[in-house]
Amino acid sequence: MASNLPVVQVIETSPQGGGPIALARDCEATRIPSGAPARLAAGTRVEIAQSLGGQFTVTTDDGGLFRIAGKDADALGQQPAAAAAATAEGPFDEQRVWEQLKTVFDPEIPVNLVDLGLIYRCEAVPLPEGHRVEVDMSMTAPGCGMGDVLREDVRRKIQGLPGVREVRVEVVWDPPWDPSRMSDAARLQLGWM
């Protein structure tokens, strides 16, 4: 996402702090910031820049920035993240919705969407059986190609919660996002406090 936020350098290094990793197999990826699908070939050298929310942000030797899904962690020599409690049984709990929203991270900034202030509204609407969760969210910059990718992350993570029958996620631009929407935790993490 192109924005006024600072560029964040490597947050988590490759395994054993050893620098580049050669992908063990071909894997699907998403080009950042365009959101365009890509395929990285086996043997492509990458470095893990960020590993949060079950996703990996990697840089390639030629300077490309890509997101690799947790399901492809093995291509990086990593273990897939353990499945979150999203499939747990029990009654609907709005707090669980917020917990899941906090597991969705901007692929360029090591902060979750809630603390970045990108979740404008999250509302649970009772249905005859279960709930519909409606989320309005934004991006740090208009035209961010990762909007559809992050919207799907939000939808998928909420959909697995007990008592959730429907999820509607909309990307909105009014009001425009600005850094004042960030939580103190996000400001501290980015060195703004």
KELUM-66975 format. One line per field, with one value per residue: residue in three letters; x, y, z of N, C-alpha, C in turn. Coordinates in Angstrom, 1 decimal, padded with zeros to 4 digits. Layout:
N
resn	[ala|...]
n.c1	[X|...]
n.c2	[Y|...]
n.c3	[Z|...]
ca.c1	[X|...]
ca.c2	[Y|...]
ca.c3	[Z|...]
c.c1	[X|...]
c.c2	[Y|...]
c.c3	[Z|...]
***
This chain:
193
resn	[met|ala|ser|asn|leu|pro|val|val|gln|val|ile|glu|thr|ser|pro|gln|gly|gly|gly|pro|ile|ala|leu|ala|arg|asp|cys|glu|ala|thr|arg|ile|pro|ser|gly|ala|pro|ala|arg|leu|ala|ala|gly|thr|arg|val|glu|ile|ala|gln|ser|leu|gly|gly|gln|phe|thr|val|thr|thr|asp|asp|gly|gly|leu|phe|arg|ile|ala|gly|lys|asp|ala|asp|ala|leu|gly|gln|gln|pro|ala|ala|ala|ala|ala|ala|thr|ala|glu|gly|pro|phe|asp|glu|gln|arg|val|trp|glu|gln|leu|lys|thr|val|phe|asp|pro|glu|ile|pro|val|asn|leu|val|asp|leu|gly|leu|ile|tyr|arg|cys|glu|ala|val|pro|leu|pro|glu|gly|his|arg|val|glu|val|asp|met|ser|met|thr|ala|pro|gly|cys|gly|met|gly|asp|val|leu|arg|glu|asp|val|arg|arg|lys|ile|gln|gly|leu|pro|gly|val|arg|glu|val|arg|val|glu|val|val|trp|asp|pro|pro|trp|asp|pro|ser|arg|met|ser|asp|ala|ala|arg|leu|gln|leu|gly|trp|met]
n.c1	[000.8|000.8|001.7|001.9|003.3|006.2|008.8|009.3|011.9|013.6|011.8|011.6|014.1|015.3|015.2|017.2|018.5|019.8|019.8|019.1|016.6|016.2|013.4|011.7|009.9|007.6|005.4|002.3|001.8|001.3|001.7|003.1|002.7|000.5|-001.3|-001.6|-001.8|000.8|003.4|005.9|008.9|010.3|013.4|013.8|015.3|014.6|014.0|012.6|010.6|008.6|006.6|003.6|000.3|-000.1|000.8|003.4|005.6|007.8|011.0|012.4|015.5|015.7|014.4|011.7|008.5|006.5|003.7|003.3|001.1|000.2|-000.3|001.6|003.9|005.8|007.3|009.0|010.5|009.4|007.1|003.6|001.4|-000.3|-003.7|-006.0|-008.2|-010.5|-012.2|-013.3|-015.8|-018.9|-020.9|-021.9|-019.6|-018.8|-016.4|-014.6|-014.7|-013.3|-010.9|-010.1|-009.9|-007.7|-005.7|-005.2|-002.9|-001.3|000.6|002.9|003.4|004.2|001.7|-001.5|-004.7|-006.7|-005.4|-004.1|-006.1|-007.8|-010.2|-013.3|-015.9|-017.6|-020.0|-022.4|-025.1|-028.1|-029.4|-032.1|-030.9|-027.9|-025.4|-024.9|-022.0|-020.9|-018.5|-016.9|-014.1|-011.0|-008.2|-004.7|-004.1|-005.7|-006.5|-004.9|-003.7|-003.9|-006.3|-008.5|-007.4|-006.8|-009.4|-010.6|-009.0|-010.0|-012.7|-012.5|-011.3|-013.2|-015.5|-015.1|-015.7|-017.6|-021.2|-021.3|-022.9|-023.0|-020.8|-020.1|-017.9|-016.8|-014.9|-014.2|-014.0|-014.6|-014.7|-011.5|-008.6|-006.2|-003.1|-003.9|-005.8|-004.7|-003.9|-002.4|-000.7|000.1|001.4|003.5|004.8|005.6|007.4|006.6|006.0]
n.c2	[-001.2|002.0|004.8|007.4|006.4|005.2|003.5|000.2|-001.8|-005.0|-007.2|-009.8|-012.1|-014.5|-018.1|-019.2|-016.8|-016.5|-015.1|-015.0|-017.3|-020.1|-020.8|-023.8|-025.0|-024.3|-021.6|-019.9|-016.4|-013.0|-009.9|-007.0|-003.6|-003.9|-006.0|-008.0|-011.3|-013.7|-016.0|-017.6|-019.2|-022.4|-022.3|-019.6|-016.9|-015.5|-013.2|-013.2|-010.7|-010.0|-011.8|-012.4|-012.9|-015.3|-015.1|-014.4|-011.8|-011.3|-010.4|-010.3|-011.1|-009.3|-007.1|-007.2|-007.3|-009.5|-011.3|-014.3|-016.9|-018.5|-021.2|-022.0|-022.1|-024.1|-024.0|-022.0|-023.2|-023.1|-023.6|-024.1|-021.7|-022.5|-023.4|-020.9|-020.2|-019.9|-021.9|-022.9|-024.3|-023.2|-020.4|-017.5|-014.8|-011.5|-010.4|-012.3|-011.9|-009.4|-010.2|-011.9|-010.0|-008.7|-010.3|-009.9|-008.5|-005.6|-006.0|-004.6|-003.1|-003.7|-004.0|-004.7|-004.6|-003.5|-001.9|-000.2|001.4|000.9|-000.5|000.6|000.1|-002.5|-004.7|-006.8|-008.5|-009.9|-013.0|-015.3|-017.8|-017.7|-015.1|-012.2|-010.7|-007.5|-005.5|-002.5|-001.3|000.3|001.4|002.3|004.0|005.5|003.5|001.4|-001.7|-003.9|-004.1|-005.8|-008.2|-008.0|-007.6|-010.1|-011.6|-010.7|-011.4|-014.3|-015.0|-014.2|-015.6|-018.3|-018.3|-019.4|-019.4|-017.5|-016.8|-015.3|-013.0|-009.8|-007.6|-004.5|-002.2|001.0|004.6|006.9|008.3|009.5|007.6|008.4|008.9|009.6|007.9|005.7|003.4|003.9|001.8|001.0|003.3|003.3|001.0|001.6|003.5|006.1|007.3]
n.c3	[000.0|-001.0|000.9|003.3|005.4|007.1|005.4|006.2|007.3|007.1|009.2|010.2|009.9|007.5|007.9|010.7|010.7|008.3|005.8|002.3|000.9|-001.1|-002.9|-002.3|-004.0|-006.8|-006.2|-005.5|-005.4|-004.3|-005.9|-004.4|-004.4|-006.1|-006.0|-007.8|-009.1|-008.9|-009.8|-008.2|-009.1|-008.3|-006.7|-006.8|-005.3|-002.2|000.5|003.8|004.7|006.4|008.7|009.5|010.9|009.6|007.1|004.6|003.8|001.3|-000.2|-003.4|-005.2|-007.2|-006.3|-006.1|-004.4|-002.6|-001.4|000.2|000.8|003.9|003.5|001.7|003.1|003.4|001.1|001.7|003.6|006.0|008.8|008.4|009.9|012.9|012.8|013.6|016.3|014.9|013.9|016.1|018.3|019.7|021.0|019.2|019.4|019.6|020.4|019.5|016.8|016.6|017.6|015.5|013.4|014.2|013.4|010.8|008.7|007.3|004.4|004.0|006.2|009.6|011.2|012.5|010.8|012.5|014.5|012.8|012.1|010.1|010.0|009.8|010.6|012.3|012.6|014.1|012.8|013.9|012.7|011.7|012.2|013.6|012.8|010.8|009.8|009.3|007.8|007.3|005.8|005.1|003.1|003.4|001.4|-001.5|-004.3|-003.7|-004.5|-003.0|-001.7|-002.4|-001.8|001.0|001.9|001.3|003.0|005.5|005.3|005.1|007.5|009.4|008.6|009.5|012.1|015.0|014.8|012.8|009.9|007.6|005.9|005.2|003.6|002.9|001.1|001.8|001.2|002.4|005.5|004.2|005.0|007.5|009.2|011.9|012.7|013.7|016.3|019.6|020.1|017.6|016.7|018.5|017.8|015.2|015.8|016.2|018.6]
ca.c1	[000.0|001.5|001.1|002.8|003.9|007.6|009.2|009.8|013.0|013.3|011.3|012.0|015.0|015.2|015.5|018.6|019.1|020.8|019.7|018.1|016.1|015.7|012.1|011.8|008.9|006.8|004.3|001.5|002.2|000.6|002.7|002.8|001.4|-000.5|-002.3|-001.7|-001.4|002.1|003.9|007.4|009.4|011.3|014.8|013.8|015.8|013.8|014.2|011.4|010.6|007.6|005.8|002.6|-001.0|-000.1|001.2|004.8|006.0|009.2|011.6|013.2|016.8|015.5|013.7|010.2|007.9|005.4|003.1|003.1|000.1|000.7|-000.5|002.8|005.0|006.8|008.2|010.0|011.2|008.7|005.9|002.4|000.9|-001.4|-005.0|-006.5|-009.5|-011.6|-013.1|-013.8|-017.2|-019.4|-021.8|-021.3|-019.0|-018.3|-015.0|-013.8|-014.6|-012.3|-009.6|-009.7|-009.5|-006.3|-004.8|-005.0|-001.8|-000.9|001.8|004.1|003.6|004.0|000.7|-002.7|-005.7|-007.5|-004.5|-003.8|-007.3|-008.5|-011.6|-014.2|-017.2|-017.8|-021.3|-023.0|-026.6|-028.7|-030.2|-032.8|-029.9|-026.5|-025.2|-024.2|-021.0|-020.7|-017.3|-016.4|-012.7|-010.3|-006.8|-003.9|-004.0|-006.7|-005.9|-004.0|-004.0|-004.1|-007.6|-009.3|-006.7|-007.1|-010.9|-010.8|-008.5|-011.0|-013.9|-012.2|-011.0|-014.5|-016.4|-014.9|-016.1|-018.9|-022.3|-021.3|-023.5|-022.7|-019.8|-020.0|-016.8|-016.8|-013.8|-014.8|-013.0|-015.0|-013.7|-010.2|-007.8|-005.0|-002.4|-004.5|-006.7|-003.9|-003.9|-001.2|000.2|000.6|002.3|004.7|005.5|006.3|008.4|006.0|005.8]
ca.c2	[000.0|003.3|005.7|008.3|005.7|005.0|002.2|-000.7|-002.7|-006.4|-007.4|-011.1|-012.6|-015.8|-019.1|-019.2|-015.5|-016.8|-014.4|-015.5|-018.7|-020.5|-021.5|-025.3|-025.4|-023.2|-021.2|-018.7|-015.2|-011.7|-008.8|-005.9|-003.2|-004.0|-007.1|-008.9|-012.7|-014.1|-017.4|-017.6|-020.5|-023.1|-021.8|-018.1|-016.4|-014.5|-013.0|-012.9|-009.3|-010.0|-013.0|-012.0|-013.2|-016.5|-014.7|-014.0|-010.8|-011.6|-009.6|-011.1|-010.5|-008.2|-006.0|-007.4|-007.5|-010.4|-011.9|-015.7|-017.4|-019.5|-022.6|-022.2|-021.9|-025.1|-023.5|-021.1|-023.9|-022.7|-024.4|-023.2|-021.2|-023.3|-022.8|-020.1|-020.7|-019.5|-023.0|-023.4|-024.4|-022.3|-019.4|-016.3|-013.9|-010.4|-010.3|-013.2|-011.2|-008.4|-011.0|-012.4|-008.9|-008.3|-011.3|-009.5|-007.5|-005.0|-006.8|-003.7|-002.5|-004.8|-003.6|-005.3|-003.6|-002.8|-000.9|000.8|002.2|000.6|-001.0|001.7|-000.4|-003.9|-004.8|-008.1|-008.4|-011.2|-013.6|-016.3|-018.7|-017.1|-013.7|-011.6|-009.7|-006.5|-004.8|-001.4|-001.1|001.2|001.2|003.5|004.9|005.1|002.8|000.3|-002.9|-005.0|-004.0|-007.1|-009.3|-007.8|-007.8|-011.5|-012.1|-010.4|-012.3|-015.7|-015.2|-014.1|-016.7|-019.5|-018.2|-020.0|-018.5|-016.6|-017.4|-014.4|-011.9|-008.7|-006.7|-003.4|-001.2|002.4|005.6|008.1|009.3|009.0|007.2|009.2|008.4|009.9|006.8|004.6|003.2|004.2|000.6|001.1|004.4|002.9|-000.1|002.3|004.5|007.5|007.8]
ca.c3	[000.0|-001.0|001.8|004.0|006.5|006.9|004.9|007.2|006.8|007.5|010.5|010.6|008.9|007.0|009.0|011.3|010.4|007.2|004.5|001.2|000.9|-002.4|-002.8|-002.5|-005.1|-007.3|-005.3|-005.8|-004.6|-004.7|-006.0|-003.6|-003.9|-007.1|-005.7|-009.0|-008.8|-009.5|-009.5|-008.0|-009.5|-007.5|-006.8|-006.7|-004.0|-001.5|002.0|004.5|005.3|007.5|008.8|010.5|010.5|008.8|005.7|004.5|002.8|000.9|-001.3|-004.3|-005.5|-008.2|-005.6|-006.1|-003.1|-002.8|-000.3|000.1|001.8|004.9|003.0|001.0|004.0|003.2|000.0|002.3|004.6|007.3|009.2|008.4|011.2|013.4|012.5|014.7|016.9|014.0|013.7|017.4|018.5|020.7|020.6|018.5|020.3|018.9|020.8|018.7|015.5|016.7|017.7|014.1|012.6|014.6|012.8|009.4|008.7|006.1|004.0|004.0|007.5|010.5|012.1|012.0|010.3|013.6|015.1|011.7|012.0|008.8|010.2|010.2|011.2|012.4|013.2|014.0|012.6|014.1|011.6|012.3|012.7|013.6|012.6|009.6|010.3|008.3|008.0|006.4|006.0|004.1|002.8|003.7|000.2|-002.5|-005.4|-003.2|-005.2|-002.0|-001.1|-002.6|-001.1|002.4|002.1|001.3|004.3|006.6|005.1|005.4|009.0|010.2|008.2|010.2|013.5|015.4|014.8|011.7|008.7|006.4|006.1|004.1|003.8|001.9|001.2|001.7|001.1|003.1|005.3|003.8|006.1|007.7|010.4|013.2|013.0|014.2|017.8|020.3|020.0|016.2|016.7|019.2|017.0|014.1|016.3|016.1|020.0]
c.c1	[000.9|000.9|002.2|003.5|005.4|007.8|009.8|010.8|012.6|012.9|011.7|012.9|014.7|015.6|017.0|019.3|020.0|020.6|018.7|017.8|015.8|014.4|012.2|010.9|008.3|005.8|003.6|002.0|001.3|001.6|002.2|003.4|000.3|-001.6|-002.4|-001.1|000.0|002.4|005.4|007.9|010.3|012.7|014.9|014.3|015.0|014.3|012.9|011.5|009.7|006.8|004.8|001.2|-001.1|000.3|002.7|004.9|007.5|009.6|012.4|014.6|016.7|014.7|012.2|009.7|006.7|004.9|002.9|002.2|000.7|000.6|000.8|004.1|006.2|007.8|009.3|010.8|010.6|007.6|004.7|002.0|-000.2|-002.7|-005.5|-007.8|-010.7|-012.6|-013.6|-015.3|-017.6|-020.4|-021.1|-020.8|-018.3|-016.8|-014.1|-013.6|-013.4|-010.9|-009.1|-009.3|-008.1|-005.3|-004.6|-004.0|-001.6|000.4|003.0|004.4|003.3|002.9|-000.6|-003.7|-006.5|-006.6|-004.1|-005.0|-008.0|-009.8|-012.4|-015.5|-017.1|-019.0|-021.9|-024.5|-027.2|-029.5|-031.1|-031.9|-028.5|-026.5|-024.6|-023.2|-020.7|-019.5|-017.1|-015.0|-012.1|-008.9|-006.0|-003.8|-005.0|-005.9|-005.0|-004.5|-004.3|-005.4|-008.4|-008.7|-007.0|-008.6|-011.2|-010.2|-009.5|-012.2|-013.7|-012.0|-012.3|-015.4|-016.3|-015.3|-017.5|-020.0|-022.4|-021.8|-023.2|-021.6|-019.9|-018.9|-016.8|-015.5|-014.4|-013.7|-013.4|-015.4|-012.3|-009.4|-006.6|-004.4|-003.0|-005.5|-006.0|-003.9|-002.5|-000.2|000.8|001.7|003.6|005.5|006.2|007.3|007.9|005.7|007.0]
c.c2	[001.2|004.2|006.6|007.6|005.4|003.6|001.4|-001.7|-004.1|-006.5|-008.8|-011.6|-014.0|-016.8|-019.0|-017.8|-015.5|-016.1|-015.1|-017.0|-019.0|-021.3|-023.0|-025.8|-024.1|-022.8|-020.0|-017.6|-014.0|-010.6|-007.6|-004.7|-003.4|-005.0|-008.1|-010.3|-012.9|-015.5|-017.3|-019.0|-021.1|-022.5|-020.3|-017.8|-015.3|-014.4|-012.7|-011.6|-009.2|-011.3|-012.8|-012.5|-014.5|-016.3|-014.3|-012.9|-011.1|-010.6|-010.6|-010.4|-009.3|-007.0|-006.2|-007.7|-008.3|-010.9|-013.4|-016.2|-018.4|-020.9|-023.0|-022.1|-022.9|-024.7|-022.6|-021.9|-023.6|-023.6|-023.5|-022.9|-022.2|-022.6|-022.1|-020.7|-020.3|-020.6|-023.6|-023.4|-023.4|-021.3|-018.3|-015.4|-012.7|-010.1|-011.2|-012.6|-010.2|-009.1|-011.4|-011.2|-008.5|-009.3|-011.0|-008.3|-006.9|-005.7|-005.9|-003.1|-003.5|-004.5|-004.2|-004.2|-002.8|-001.6|000.1|001.8|002.0|000.0|000.1|001.3|-001.9|-004.1|-006.2|-007.9|-009.8|-011.7|-014.7|-017.4|-018.1|-015.6|-013.4|-010.6|-008.8|-005.6|-003.7|-001.2|-000.2|000.7|002.4|004.5|004.5|004.4|001.7|-001.0|-004.1|-005.0|-005.2|-008.2|-009.2|-008.0|-009.3|-012.1|-011.9|-011.3|-013.7|-015.9|-015.1|-015.2|-018.0|-019.5|-018.9|-019.0|-017.5|-017.3|-016.6|-013.4|-011.0|-007.8|-005.8|-002.6|000.1|003.4|006.9|007.7|008.7|008.7|008.2|008.7|008.6|008.8|005.6|004.6|003.6|003.0|000.6|002.2|004.0|001.9|000.6|003.4|005.9|008.0|007.7]
c.c3	[000.0|000.0|002.4|005.1|006.1|006.2|006.0|006.7|007.3|009.0|011.1|009.5|008.5|008.1|009.4|011.0|009.2|005.9|003.5|001.4|-000.6|-002.2|-003.2|-003.7|-005.6|-006.3|-005.8|-004.9|-005.1|-004.7|-005.2|-004.2|-004.9|-006.8|-006.8|-008.6|-009.5|-009.1|-009.4|-008.3|-008.4|-007.7|-006.7|-005.3|-003.4|000.0|002.6|005.1|006.5|007.5|009.9|010.0|009.6|007.4|005.8|003.5|002.5|-000.2|-002.1|-004.6|-006.4|-007.6|-005.6|-004.6|-003.3|-001.4|-000.6|001.2|002.7|004.4|002.2|001.8|003.8|002.1|000.5|003.4|006.0|007.5|009.0|009.8|011.6|013.1|013.8|015.2|016.1|013.8|015.0|017.4|019.6|020.1|019.9|019.6|019.5|019.2|019.9|017.3|015.6|016.8|016.3|013.3|013.0|014.1|011.3|009.4|007.3|005.7|003.9|005.4|008.6|011.6|011.6|011.6|011.4|014.1|014.1|011.6|010.7|008.9|010.7|010.9|011.2|013.2|013.0|013.9|012.9|013.0|012.3|012.9|012.5|013.3|011.2|010.2|009.1|008.7|006.9|006.8|004.9|003.9|003.2|002.6|-000.8|-003.7|-005.0|-003.8|-004.2|-001.4|-001.2|-001.8|000.4|002.8|002.2|002.6|005.5|006.5|005.5|006.9|009.8|009.9|009.0|011.7|013.8|015.4|013.7|010.5|007.5|006.9|004.9|004.5|002.6|002.2|000.9|001.7|001.8|004.5|004.9|005.1|006.2|009.0|011.8|013.6|013.7|015.8|018.3|020.1|018.6|016.1|017.4|018.4|015.8|014.5|016.2|017.5|020.8]
***
